[in-house]
Amino acid sequence: MARGTLRVYLGAAPGVGKTYAMLGEGRRRLERGTDVVVGFVETHGRAHTAELLEGLEVVARRQLGYRGAVFGEMDVDAVRRRRPHVALVDELAHTNVPGTRNAKRWEDVEELLEAGIDVITTVNIQHLESLNDVVASITGVRQQETVPDDVVRRADQIELVDMSPQALRRRMAHGNVYAPEKVDAALAHYFRVGNLTALRELALLWVADRVDDALESYRAEHDISAPWPARERVVVALSGGPEGDGLLRRGARIVERAMGGELLALRVSRSDGLTEGAPDAVARQRRLVESLGGTWHSVIGDDVATAILDFARGVNASQVVLGASRRGRLGTLVAPGPVPAVVRGSGDIDVHIVTHDPSGHAQRQPQSASRLGPRRRLGGWLLALPGSLVLTLVLHLTRGVHGLATVLLLYLTFTVGVALVGGMAPAIVAALASGLLANFFFTPPTYTFTIAQPQNLLAVVVLVGVAIAVSLVVNLAAQRTVDASRARAEADTLSTLAGSVLQGGEAVPALLARLRESFNLASVVLLQRDVDDNRWHEVSAGRAAESPAPVELAADVPATTLVVNDELRLVLIGRALSPEDTRVANVVAAQLETLAERDRLRAEARVARQEKERTAIRSALLAAVSHDLRTPLSAIKAAASSLRATDIRLEPPDERELLEEIEDSADRLQGLIDNLLDVSRLDAGAVRPQLAPVALDDVVARALRGLPEDAVVVEVPDTLPLVLADEGLLERALANIVENAVRYSTSEPVSVSAAAVSERAVLRIADRGPGVPDTRKADMFRAFQRLGDAPAGQGIGLGLAVARGFVEANRGTLDAEDTPGGGLTLVLTLSLAPVLGHEPPGEPVAESPADPAGRTLAGGQR
C-alpha cells in the first residue's frame, strides 16, 4: 500500500487563516470529485470557519473523560475504516487526552499516512520544536505543545499562510479570531506588532530554508552540478593578507544589492599546514565576516583555484570575489596566483577581481639565515675547513688505490655530511674547497689549477653544484622543521588557552592566568580606559605572587603592551616577547576583545531579563488588582449596601450572614494585599531575616490558627530540636503552605509532620488533592501562577511564591513531590539551631520579636 501524501498549511500565529485555507482546499477537492472527510477541525467559534464546514463529511469524534470533564479527540480508527482519499486534520501539534493510543496528533496523522490516506493539516511556526526557545524569548510564552521539525519537513507540500501584523490585529479587533472579552488582553500581550513581525520572519525564513533543501534535493536527484542562481550567494576567497578586509566589504556590498543574498567567506589552507596569514589577521577577518552577517568557511586544498571552485559549486554560489595584486608582467608570469585558473574554470559563476597593492608577503615573520642551532653551525664550520684538508691528505696518501671518480664521490659525500651538520653556508665553503682541492691534487695535470680534459672539469662543476643543492635542501628542511615545531607549539598554546575559557568560570581571568603560565610571565593585566577621566584602570589580571601592578612598574621591568581596541590594552610583564610569542599574544588579545564584548552583552541581557521579569510582575500585579482584588471588594460593597438599604427588612440571621461575608472578604482582601507586599519585598531584596532558635511545634500551632480542627492532622513532636529561623517569616510561610494544601485536599485532612534528619529539620505538608504534574511543579513557586483548576476569585497565585521566598530567606528549602496514593507533598527543610556555645557560620544569631502580622491566605497556587 502506497503511503499517503502530507500537505501542511504553516502560519506565523493563530488567526492568520490556516484552518480556513485547509477547509477551502478540502471543498475544492470535493467539488472535483475527491472523497474528502474532516477528521478533526476546531472552529474556535469563528463563524466564517464554521460556514466552510457545511457540506463536508465530518467523522464523529471519540469522547474521553479526564479529571471530571469530557473531551473530544479525533477517532483515528473511524477515519481508517472510512478510508477516504483525503482527510482534513487541524492542529498538528495538539496533545491528545490521556487514554488515547497516541500522545500527539502528529502520531495520529502518521497512522493515516501509513494507511494510504492523504492528509491536509495545519500548524503554527511557534509549535516547531527547534524554534520553541526562540519563540519563548521573543514572546515570553513557552509553547507546551510542539511537533518535531522533521515531521513537518517530510511533508510533500508546505504552504505558508501569510498575513501582515497590522491585518491580523485588525481581524482580531473585529472579533474574527477571539471572543470580544479576550481581544484587548491578546492585543496587549502576545499579539503585539513586534511579536507578530518576529514570528512572521521566523516563518518566512523556515519556509525559505525548506525551499533551499528542496532545490538541493532536486539538483542532486537530476545530477545538476551547474549553479542555479535562484538566490545570490557570494563567495569571498581570502588568503589571510591585509587585502581581505576590502574584499569582504566589497562582497557585502554585492549582497546588499541582491535582496535575500548570502555572504560566504572562504579560507583555503594547504594540507601541509604551512599557510600564509597571521593568526591575528585571520581572527580579525572572521569577526568582520560575522559583523557583516556572513558565514566563515575553511577548506583544505593544495590547489587553491580548484578548492575555490569546488566550494562555490557545492554551495550553489552565483558570484566569487577574488583579490589580485597589481604586480608587473614579470611577477605575474613567475607567480600568476589562483585568479587565472578560477576565471578559466568558473563557467556560469561570475568572478569579481578586486585589485590591491602588492602585499610583499609582509605577513610572514622574518626568518634568520639558518634555523639550525649555534652548536650545529659551529660544528659545520669546524668540519668544513679542517675536514676538507684531512680528507685531502688521506686521499693523497692513498692515491694509487682509487681513481678520480672515487675521489669526487668521497668529496661529495663529505660535503653532504657538512650540509647535514652545519647547514648551507659551511656546505658551500666545503663544496668550493673540495672542488679546488680535487682539481689541484687529483685532476691531471696535478698540482696546478689547470684542467686538461673537459670531462674532469664537468665532474668538478657537478661536485660543487650538487653540494650547493644538497646544502639548500638541508637548510630548507631544517627551516621547515623549525616552522612546523613552532606552529605546533603555537597551536598547543592556543588550544590550552581556549580550553581554559571553555572550562567555565570567569573567562577573562582564566585566559589571562593561562597566558601568564604559557609565557612564564610575572603578570598579565587587562586595562580599560575610563570614559570620564580618560585614565586606564585595571579590569582583570593574572599575577604571580608579589608581581608588580602596571602602575608600580619600574623602569627596568620589561613589559609589552598590546592594543586590543580603543578601550582595552593588554600588558604583559616579566620578559620581552619574541616576534612569534607576540603573534600568539595578539591572537589572545583578539579573543579577549570578543570575551569582553560577550561579558558586556551578558550583563546587558541580565539587566534586560530582570527588567522583563519586573515588567511581567507589574503586568500581573495590574491584572490582579483589576480582577482578583475586585472580587472581595465587590462582596464587601454588596453586603454593606444590603445592610444600609432602607427598603429591605433583614432578619438578624441575615444581618449576621452579611456581616460574616464582610469579615471574610476583608480577611481575604488583607491576605491578598499582604502577599502582594511580600512579593514586592522579596523582589526588591528588602527581606532581612533575624535568625534565632525557634521551636517548630510552636510556630506550626500559630500558623494553623483559624483553620478547621478536622482539616489538619499535626505530628510535630515537642521534643524536636530547635531550628534556626526568623519566627515571623517562618509562620507566614507555613500559613500559606497549609492554607494552600487545605484548599485543594478533597477527602482526607492535610498531614503536617516533622522530624530531625542529620543537621536539618524536615517538615512535610501532604494533601490528598489532584496533585501537580512534574512539568508544572517548578511553575508552582513562581509569582502569579495558578493551575487551571484554581477556584475563581481564590487568590492571585502568590502564596507559594511568598512561602518559598521566606523559607529561602531562612536558609531553608521548599520543594514539591507527589504524595503516595495521590496528592502533593511540600517538603520544607531548615537548619537546626547550634548547641549552646557553638555559633553557626554566616550571619549572627539575633533575637527577633515574634510578630507574624496576622494570618496570610495563600494565593491559590494550584
C-alpha positions in Angstrom: 0.0 0.0 0.0 1.4 3.4 -1.0 1.9 5.9 1.7 -0.4 8.9 1.7 0.8 12.4 0.9 1.0 15.2 3.6 0.2 18.8 2.9 0.9 21.4 5.7 -0.5 24.9 6.0 2.0 26.7 8.1 1.2 30.0 9.8 3.1 32.5 11.9 0.4 33.0 14.5 -3.1 32.0 15.4 -5.7 33.7 13.3 -3.8 34.0 10.0 -6.3 31.7 8.2 -4.7 28.2 8.2 -7.8 26.3 9.1 -9.8 28.5 6.6 -7.3 27.7 3.8 -7.3 24.0 4.7 -11.1 23.8 4.5 -11.1 25.8 1.3 -8.7 23.3 -0.2 -11.0 20.4 1.0 -14.1 22.0 -0.6 -12.2 22.5 -3.9 -11.2 18.8 -4.0 -14.7 17.7 -3.0 -16.1 19.7 -6.0 -13.6 17.9 -8.3 -15.0 14.6 -7.1 -12.3 13.6 -4.5 -13.5 11.7 -1.4 -12.8 14.2 1.4 -13.7 13.9 5.1 -13.0 16.0 8.1 -11.0 14.0 10.7 -10.8 16.9 13.2 -11.4 20.7 12.8 -11.6 23.2 15.6 -13.5 26.3 14.6 -12.9 28.2 17.9 -16.2 29.9 17.5 -15.3 31.6 14.2 -18.3 32.0 12.1 -16.5 32.1 8.7 -14.7 28.9 9.5 -17.9 27.2 10.6 -19.5 28.1 7.3 -16.8 26.3 5.3 -17.5 23.1 7.3 -21.1 23.0 5.9 -21.3 20.3 3.2 -18.2 18.4 4.3 -18.5 15.0 5.9 -17.3 15.1 9.5 -16.1 11.9 11.2 -17.6 11.8 14.7 -15.1 12.5 17.5 -14.1 10.0 20.2 -15.3 11.2 23.6 -12.9 10.7 26.5 -13.3 11.6 30.2 -10.4 13.2 32.0 -10.4 14.8 35.5 -14.2 15.0 35.6 -14.6 16.5 32.1 -15.3 15.1 28.7 -13.1 15.9 25.7 -13.5 15.1 22.0 -10.5 13.8 20.1 -10.0 12.6 16.5 -11.2 9.0 16.1 -8.3 7.6 14.1 -9.8 4.1 13.8 -13.0 5.5 12.5 -11.2 7.5 9.8 -9.2 4.5 8.8 -12.3 2.4 8.5 -14.0 5.1 6.4 -10.8 5.1 4.1 -11.3 8.5 2.4 -8.9 9.7 -0.2 -8.2 12.9 1.8 -8.6 13.6 5.5 -8.6 17.2 6.9 -6.9 17.2 10.3 -6.4 20.5 12.2 -3.8 21.4 14.8 -0.9 19.0 14.1 0.9 19.8 17.3 -2.1 19.1 19.6 -1.6 16.9 22.6 -4.2 14.2 23.0 -6.1 13.5 26.2 -4.6 10.7 28.2 -6.2 7.4 27.3 -5.8 7.7 23.5 -3.4 5.4 21.7 -1.0 8.2 20.6 0.1 11.0 22.8 0.3 13.5 19.9 -1.9 14.3 17.0 1.0 14.2 14.6 1.3 10.5 15.5 -2.3 10.0 14.6 -1.5 11.7 11.2 1.4 9.2 10.7 -1.1 6.3 11.1 -3.4 7.8 8.5 -0.5 8.3 6.1 0.7 4.7 6.6 -2.9 3.6 5.8 -2.6 5.3 2.4 -4.8 8.3 3.2 -3.7 11.8 2.1 -3.7 14.3 4.9 -4.1 18.1 4.9 -3.2 19.7 8.2 -2.2 23.0 9.9 0.5 24.1 12.3 1.9 27.4 13.6 5.6 28.2 13.5 5.8 28.6 17.3 4.9 24.9 17.7 8.1 23.6 15.9 10.5 22.1 18.5 13.6 23.8 17.1 12.1 27.2 17.5 10.5 26.7 20.9 13.2 28.5 22.8 13.4 31.3 20.2 9.7 31.9 20.3 9.7 31.9 24.1 12.5 34.5 24.2 10.5 36.7 21.7 7.0 36.4 23.1 7.7 35.4 26.7 5.4 32.4 26.3 6.7 28.9 26.1 4.6 26.6 24.0 3.8 23.3 25.7 2.5 21.6 22.5 5.3 21.0 19.9 5.9 18.9 16.9 9.3 17.6 15.7 10.7 19.7 12.8 11.3 16.5 10.8 7.6 15.7 10.7 6.9 18.9 9.0 10.0 18.9 6.8 9.0 15.5 5.4 5.7 16.9 4.2 5.2 16.6 0.4 3.9 20.2 0.3 4.3 23.1 2.7 2.3 26.2 2.1 2.8 29.4 4.1 -0.4 31.2 5.1 0.9 34.8 5.5 -0.7 37.9 6.8 0.8 41.2 7.9 0.8 42.0 11.7 -1.5 45.0 11.1 -4.0 43.0 9.1 -4.1 40.2 11.8 -4.6 42.8 14.6 -7.5 44.3 12.6 -9.0 40.8 12.2 -8.8 40.4 16.0 -10.2 43.8 16.7 -13.2 42.9 14.5 -13.8 39.8 16.6 -12.9 37.3 13.8 -10.3 35.4 15.9 -11.1 35.6 19.6 -14.2 36.4 21.7 -14.6 40.1 22.4 -13.6 39.8 26.1 -10.3 38.3 25.2 -9.3 40.7 22.4 -7.8 43.5 24.5 -5.6 41.2 26.5 -4.4 39.4 23.4 -3.5 42.6 21.5 -1.6 43.9 24.5 0.5 40.8 25.1 1.1 38.0 22.6 -0.3 39.8 19.5 1.9 42.9 19.8 3.2 44.2 16.4 6.8 43.3 17.4 6.0 39.8 18.3 3.9 39.2 15.2 6.7 40.7 13.0 9.3 38.4 14.5 7.1 35.3 14.2 6.4 36.2 10.6 10.1 36.5 9.9 10.8 33.1 11.5 8.1 31.5 9.4 9.4 33.1 6.2 13.0 32.0 6.9 12.0 28.5 7.9 10.0 28.0 4.7 12.9 29.6 2.7 15.3 27.0 4.1 12.8 24.3 3.3 12.7 25.6 -0.3 16.5 25.5 -0.4 16.5 21.9 0.8 14.0 21.0 -1.9 16.1 22.7 -4.6 19.3 21.0 -3.5 17.5 17.6 -3.4 16.1 18.2 -7.0 19.6 19.1 -8.3 21.1 16.1 -6.6 18.4 13.7 -8.0 18.9 15.1 -11.5 22.7 15.3 -11.3 22.8 19.0 -11.9 26.2 20.4 -11.0 26.0 23.8 -12.6 24.9 26.5 -10.2 21.3 27.8 -10.4 21.4 31.5 -9.3 17.9 31.3 -7.7 19.5 33.1 -4.7 22.6 35.3 -4.8 25.4 33.6 -2.9 28.7 35.5 -2.9 31.9 33.6 -2.0 34.8 35.8 -1.0 38.1 34.0 -1.2 40.7 35.1 1.5 44.4 34.5 1.7 44.9 35.9 5.2 46.5 39.1 3.9 45.6 42.7 4.7 43.6 42.9 1.5 40.9 40.6 2.9 39.1 43.4 4.7 38.4 45.2 1.5 37.3 42.0 -0.3 34.8 41.2 2.4 33.3 44.7 2.3 33.1 44.5 -1.5 31.3 41.2 -1.2 28.9 42.6 1.4 28.0 45.5 -0.9 27.2 43.0 -3.7 25.0 41.0 -1.2 23.2 44.2 -0.1 22.2 45.0 -3.7 20.7 41.5 -4.1 17.8 41.2 -1.6 18.0 37.9 0.3 21.6 37.3 -0.7 24.2 35.4 1.4 27.8 36.2 2.1 30.3 33.3 2.5 33.9 33.9 3.4 36.3 31.1 2.2 39.8 30.4 3.6 41.8 27.8 1.8 44.6 26.1 3.8 47.3 24.0 2.4 47.4 20.3 3.5 50.9 20.7 5.0 49.7 23.3 7.4 52.3 25.9 6.3 49.9 28.6 5.3 50.3 32.3 4.9 48.5 34.8 7.0 49.0 35.9 10.6 46.5 34.3 13.1 45.5 37.8 14.4 44.6 39.0 10.9 42.6 35.8 10.2 40.8 36.3 13.6 40.0 39.9 12.7 38.6 39.0 9.3 36.5 36.3 10.9 34.9 38.9 13.3 34.4 41.2 10.3 32.5 38.4 8.4 30.2 37.9 11.4 29.6 41.6 11.8 28.6 41.8 8.1 26.1 38.9 8.6 28.1 36.3 6.6 29.4 32.9 7.5 33.0 31.7 7.7 34.2 28.5 6.0 37.6 26.8 5.8 38.7 24.1 3.4 42.0 22.3 2.8 43.5 22.1 -0.7 46.9 22.3 -2.3 45.3 23.6 -5.5 43.7 26.9 -4.3 41.8 27.5 -7.6 40.2 24.1 -7.6 39.3 24.3 -3.9 37.6 27.7 -4.5 35.6 26.4 -7.5 34.6 23.2 -5.8 33.3 25.1 -2.8 31.4 27.6 -4.9 29.7 24.9 -6.9 28.9 22.9 -3.7 27.1 25.9 -2.1 25.4 26.8 -5.4 27.2 30.2 -5.4 26.4 32.7 -8.1 29.5 35.0 -7.7 33.1 34.7 -6.5 35.2 37.7 -5.3 39.0 37.4 -5.6 41.8 39.7 -4.9 44.6 40.3 -7.4 47.9 42.1 -6.7 48.9 45.0 -9.0 52.3 43.4 -10.0 54.3 43.8 -13.1 54.4 41.4 -16.0 57.4 39.5 -14.7 55.8 39.0 -11.3 52.6 37.8 -12.9 54.5 35.3 -15.1 56.6 34.0 -12.3 53.7 33.6 -9.8 50.3 34.0 -11.5 48.3 33.0 -8.5 44.9 31.3 -8.5 43.0 34.1 -10.3 43.6 32.9 -13.9 42.7 29.3 -13.1 39.5 30.4 -11.3 38.4 32.5 -14.2 39.1 29.7 -16.7 37.1 27.2 -14.7 34.3 29.4 -13.4 31.8 28.5 -16.1 28.4 30.2 -15.2 29.8 31.7 -11.9 30.5 35.4 -12.1 34.1 36.2 -10.9 34.8 39.7 -9.5 38.6 40.5 -9.4 39.4 43.3 -7.0 43.0 44.7 -7.4 45.1 45.7 -4.5 48.7 46.8 -3.8 51.3 44.1 -3.6 51.5 42.8 -0.1 55.0 41.6 -0.4 54.2 38.7 1.9 54.6 41.2 4.8 52.5 38.9 6.9 55.4 36.4 7.1 57.6 36.6 10.2 61.2 37.5 9.4 63.4 34.4 9.3 67.1 34.1 10.1 69.6 32.8 7.5 69.6 29.5 9.2 67.2 27.8 11.6 70.0 25.4 12.9 71.3 25.9 16.4 74.6 27.7 17.1 76.3 24.4 18.2 75.4 22.7 14.9 76.6 25.7 12.8 79.9 25.8 14.7 80.3 22.1 14.2 79.7 22.6 10.5 82.4 25.2 10.2 84.9 23.1 12.1 84.1 20.1 9.9 84.2 22.1 6.6 87.6 23.7 6.8 89.9 21.2 8.7 87.8 18.2 7.5 88.4 19.0 3.8 92.2 19.2 4.4 92.2 15.9 6.4 90.2 14.2 3.6 92.6 15.5 1.0 95.6 14.3 3.0 94.1 10.8 3.3 93.2 10.6 -0.4 96.7 11.9 -1.4 98.4 9.2 0.7 96.3 6.5 -0.9 96.1 8.0 -4.4 97.2 4.8 -6.0 94.3 2.8 -4.7 91.4 4.8 -6.3 90.7 6.9 -9.3 89.3 10.4 -9.9 85.6 9.3 -9.9 86.0 7.7 -6.4 87.8 10.9 -5.2 85.0 13.1 -6.4 82.3 10.9 -4.8 84.2 10.9 -1.5 84.4 14.7 -1.7 80.6 14.9 -2.5 79.8 12.6 0.5 81.9 14.8 2.7 80.1 17.9 1.5 76.7 16.3 2.1 77.8 15.4 5.6 78.8 19.1 6.3 75.4 20.2 4.9 73.6 17.8 7.3 75.6 19.1 10.3 76.1 22.8 9.7 73.7 23.9 7.0 74.1 25.8 3.8 77.0 28.2 4.4 79.6 25.7 5.7 78.5 23.2 3.0 79.1 25.8 0.2 82.5 26.5 1.6 83.2 22.8 1.8 81.9 22.3 -1.8 84.2 25.0 -3.1 87.2 23.8 -1.1 86.6 20.2 -2.2 86.4 21.3 -5.9 89.6 23.3 -5.7 91.5 20.6 -3.8 90.2 17.8 -6.2 91.3 20.0 -9.1 94.8 20.7 -7.6 95.7 17.3 -6.3 93.9 14.7 -8.3 92.9 16.2 -11.7 95.6 16.0 -14.4 97.8 18.0 -14.7 98.2 17.7 -10.9 99.5 20.4 -8.6 98.0 23.0 -10.8 94.5 24.5 -11.2 94.6 23.8 -14.9 92.2 21.0 -16.2 93.3 19.3 -19.3 90.2 17.2 -20.0 86.7 18.6 -20.3 85.1 15.7 -18.6 87.2 16.4 -15.5 86.1 20.0 -15.5 82.4 18.8 -15.7 83.0 16.4 -12.8 84.3 19.2 -10.6 81.5 21.6 -11.6 78.9 18.9 -10.8 80.6 18.3 -7.5 80.2 21.9 -6.5 76.7 22.2 -7.9 75.4 19.0 -6.2 77.0 20.1 -2.9 75.3 23.5 -3.0 71.9 21.9 -4.0 72.1 19.5 -1.1 73.0 22.3 1.2 70.0 24.3 0.2 67.7 21.3 0.6 69.1 20.5 4.1 68.7 24.2 5.1 65.2 24.3 3.8 64.3 21.1 5.6 65.7 22.5 8.8 63.7 25.7 8.4 60.5 23.7 7.7 61.1 21.5 10.8 61.5 24.6 13.0 58.5 26.2 11.4 56.4 23.1 12.0 57.6 22.8 15.6 56.8 26.4 16.2 53.4 26.1 14.6 52.6 23.1 16.7 53.8 24.9 19.8 51.6 27.9 19.0 48.6 25.6 18.3 49.1 23.8 21.6 49.3 27.1 23.4 46.2 28.5 21.7 44.4 25.2 22.4 45.3 25.4 26.0 44.2 29.0 26.2 40.9 28.2 24.6 40.4 25.2 26.9 40.8 27.5 29.9 37.9 29.5 28.6 35.7 26.6 27.8 36.1 25.0 31.2 33.8 27.6 32.7 34.1 30.2 35.4 35.3 33.7 34.7 36.5 33.5 31.1 38.7 36.7 31.1 40.7 36.0 34.3 41.1 32.3 33.3 42.5 33.3 29.9 44.9 35.9 31.5 46.1 33.4 34.0 46.7 30.7 31.4 48.5 33.3 29.2 50.9 34.2 32.1 51.7 30.5 32.7 52.2 29.7 29.0 54.8 32.5 28.5 56.3 32.4 32.0 55.4 36.0 32.8 55.2 37.8 36.1 51.7 39.1 35.4 49.3 39.8 32.6 46.9 42.7 33.1 43.9 43.9 31.1 43.4 47.7 31.2 40.3 49.6 30.3 40.1 53.3 29.6 37.6 55.3 31.8 35.5 57.5 29.6 35.1 60.1 32.4 38.7 60.8 33.3 40.4 59.2 30.3 42.7 57.2 32.5 43.5 53.5 32.3 42.1 51.2 35.1 42.7 47.5 35.7 39.7 45.3 35.0 41.3 41.9 35.3 44.7 40.3 35.8 46.6 37.1 36.1 49.6 37.6 38.5 52.2 35.5 40.2 52.9 36.1 43.8 54.4 39.5 44.6 54.3 40.6 41.0 54.1 44.4 40.4 50.9 46.0 39.1 51.2 48.2 35.9 51.1 51.4 37.9 54.0 50.1 40.1 56.4 49.2 37.2 59.9 50.3 37.5 61.9 51.5 34.5 63.9 48.2 34.3 60.9 45.9 34.4 60.4 44.6 30.8 56.8 44.9 29.7 54.9 44.6 26.4 51.7 46.5 25.7 49.3 45.2 23.1 46.4 47.2 21.7 43.1 45.2 22.0 40.9 48.0 20.8 40.4 51.7 21.5 39.2 51.0 25.0 41.3 48.0 26.1 45.0 47.3 26.5 46.8 44.1 27.4 50.0 44.5 29.4 52.5 41.5 29.6 55.0 42.0 32.4 58.1 39.9 33.1 60.2 39.5 30.0 60.5 40.7 26.4 58.5 38.6 24.0 59.8 37.3 20.7 58.0 38.1 17.5 56.5 34.6 17.5 55.3 35.0 21.1 53.9 38.4 20.3 51.9 36.9 17.4 50.3 34.4 19.7 49.6 37.1 22.3 47.9 39.2 19.6 45.6 36.3 18.9 44.8 36.1 22.7 44.2 39.8 22.6 41.6 39.3 19.9 39.9 36.6 22.0 39.9 39.0 24.9 38.1 41.6 22.9 35.4 39.0 22.0 35.2 37.8 25.6 34.9 41.4 26.9 32.1 42.1 24.4 30.4 38.8 25.4 30.6 39.7 29.1 29.1 43.2 28.3 26.3 41.6 26.3 25.6 39.1 29.0 25.4 41.9 31.6 23.0 43.8 29.4 21.0 40.7 28.8 20.9 40.1 32.6 19.6 43.6 33.2 17.1 43.3 30.4 15.9 39.9 31.7 15.5 41.3 35.2 13.6 44.3 33.8 11.5 41.9 31.8 10.7 39.9 34.9 9.8 43.1 36.8 7.6 44.2 33.9 5.8 40.8 33.9 5.3 41.1 37.7 3.9 44.7 37.2 1.6 43.5 34.5 0.4 40.6 36.6 0.0 42.9 39.6 -2.1 45.2 37.5 -4.2 42.2 36.3 -4.5 41.0 39.9 -5.6 44.5 41.2 -8.1 44.8 38.4 -9.6 41.3 38.8 -8.7 39.3 41.9 -8.9 42.2 44.4 -12.1 43.3 42.9 -13.9 40.1 44.0 -13.7 40.6 47.8 -14.3 44.4 47.3 -17.4 43.7 45.4 -18.6 41.3 48.1 -17.9 43.8 50.8 -19.7 46.5 48.9 -22.7 44.3 48.1 -23.1 43.2 51.8 -22.6 46.8 53.1 -25.2 48.1 50.6 -27.7 45.5 51.7 -27.2 46.4 55.4 -27.7 50.1 54.6 -30.7 49.6 52.4 -33.9 51.1 53.9 -36.4 49.4 51.7 -35.4 45.9 52.8 -36.1 44.5 56.2 -33.4 42.0 57.2 -33.8 39.4 59.9 -31.0 39.0 62.5 -29.6 35.8 60.9 -29.5 37.6 57.6 -27.6 40.5 59.1 -25.1 38.2 60.8 -24.6 36.4 57.5 -23.9 39.7 55.7 -21.5 40.8 58.5 -19.7 37.5 58.2 -19.4 37.9 54.5 -17.9 41.4 55.0 -15.4 40.0 57.6 -14.4 37.0 55.4 -14.0 39.2 52.3 -11.9 41.7 54.3 -9.7 38.9 55.6 -9.3 37.6 52.1 -8.5 41.1 50.8 -6.0 41.6 53.6 -4.3 38.3 52.7 -4.1 39.2 49.1 -2.6 42.6 49.9 -0.1 41.1 52.4 1.1 38.6 49.7 1.5 41.4 47.1 3.6 43.4 49.6 5.6 40.3 50.5 6.4 39.6 46.8 7.4 43.3 46.3 9.8 43.0 49.4 11.3 39.8 48.1 11.7 41.2 44.6 13.4 44.3 46.0 15.7 42.2 48.3 14.2 44.0 51.3 13.6 40.9 53.4 16.2 40.8 56.2 15.6 37.8 58.5 16.7 37.9 62.1 17.7 34.3 62.7 17.2 32.8 66.2 16.5 29.4 67.8 12.8 28.6 67.3 10.6 25.8 68.5 9.0 24.4 65.4 5.9 22.9 67.1 5.0 26.4 68.5 5.4 28.0 65.1 3.2 25.3 63.4 0.5 25.7 66.1 0.3 29.5 65.5 0.3 29.1 61.7 -2.8 26.8 61.9 -4.9 29.2 63.8 -8.2 29.9 62.0 -8.3 26.6 60.2 -10.9 24.0 61.0 -9.6 21.5 63.5 -10.5 18.5 61.4 -8.8 19.9 58.3 -5.2 19.3 59.5 -3.5 16.4 61.3 -0.4 17.6 63.1 2.5 15.3 64.0 5.2 17.7 65.2 6.8 16.4 68.4 7.6 18.9 71.1 11.0 17.1 71.6 12.1 18.2 68.1 15.4 20.2 68.3 15.1 24.0 67.8 15.6 25.3 64.3 17.4 28.4 63.2 14.8 30.8 61.6 13.0 34.1 61.7 9.9 33.2 63.6 7.6 35.7 61.9 8.7 34.8 58.4 8.5 31.1 59.1 5.0 31.4 60.5 3.9 33.4 57.4 5.4 30.7 55.1 3.8 27.8 56.9 0.4 29.6 57.0 0.5 30.0 53.2 1.6 26.4 52.6 -1.0 24.8 54.8 -3.9 27.1 53.7 -3.0 26.1 50.1 -3.0 22.4 50.9 -6.3 22.6 52.8 -7.9 24.3 49.8 -7.0 21.5 47.4 -7.3 18.5 49.7 -10.5 16.7 48.8 -11.4 13.8 51.0 -8.8 13.4 53.8 -7.3 16.0 56.1 -3.9 17.6 55.4 -1.0 15.9 57.2 1.8 18.1 58.8 4.7 16.1 60.2 8.3 16.9 61.2 11.5 15.1 62.0 15.2 15.8 62.5 17.4 14.3 59.8 21.2 14.8 60.3 21.7 18.6 60.9 18.4 19.5 59.3 14.7 19.6 60.3 12.3 18.3 57.7 8.7 19.4 57.7 6.3 17.7 55.3 2.8 19.1 54.4 0.9 16.4 52.5 -2.6 16.7 50.9 -4.8 14.3 49.0 -5.8 16.7 46.3 -5.5 16.3 42.5 -1.7 16.8 42.6 0.5 18.6 40.2 2.3 17.2 37.1 6.1 17.0 37.3 6.3 19.5 34.4 4.4 22.1 36.4 6.0 21.7 39.8 8.6 24.3 39.2 5.9 26.8 38.0 4.1 26.4 41.3 6.6 28.6 43.1 6.6 31.4 40.5 4.6 34.6 41.2 1.1 34.9 39.7 1.0 31.2 38.7 -2.2 29.2 39.1 -3.2 25.9 37.6 -6.4 25.6 35.6 -8.5 24.1 38.4 -7.9 27.1 40.8 -11.3 28.3 42.0 -12.4 31.6 40.6 -11.6 34.6 42.9 -9.4 32.4 45.2 -6.1 34.2 45.2 -3.7 35.5 42.6 -1.0 32.9 42.6 1.3 34.3 45.2 1.0 32.0 48.2 3.7 29.5 47.4 6.0 32.1 45.8 5.9 34.1 49.1 6.4 30.9 51.1 9.5 29.8 49.1 10.9 33.3 49.3 10.5 33.4 53.1 11.9 29.8 53.5 15.0 30.6 51.4 15.5 33.8 53.4 15.6 31.5 56.5 18.4 29.5 54.7 16.0 26.6 54.0 14.5 24.9 51.0 10.9 24.3 49.8 10.3 21.6 47.2 7.3 19.6 45.9 6.9 15.9 45.4 4.0 13.5 44.9 2.1 12.1 47.8 2.0 8.3 47.7 -1.5 7.3 46.7 -2.3 10.7 45.1 -1.9 14.3 46.1 1.0 16.7 46.6 3.6 17.0 49.4 5.6 20.1 50.1 8.9 19.4 51.8 10.4 22.2 53.9 13.9 21.9 55.4 15.6 24.2 57.9 18.9 24.1 59.7 18.9 23.0 63.3 19.9 25.7 65.8 23.5 25.3 67.1 24.2 23.8 70.5 24.8 26.4 73.2 28.4 27.7 72.9 28.8 26.9 69.2 27.9 29.7 66.9 27.0 28.7 63.4 28.9 30.1 60.4 27.4 33.0 58.5 25.0 35.6 59.9 25.0 36.2 63.7 22.1 34.9 65.6 19.8 37.7 66.9 16.7 37.8 69.0 13.6 38.6 66.9 10.2 39.6 68.2 7.6 37.1 67.2 5.2 39.2 65.3 3.6 37.2 62.5 1.5 40.1 61.4 -1.7 38.0 61.3 -2.9 35.2 59.1 -2.0 35.2 55.4 -4.1 33.5 52.9 -2.5 31.6 50.1 -2.7 32.9 46.6 -4.4 29.9 45.0 -1.2 28.4 43.7 -2.6 25.4 42.0 
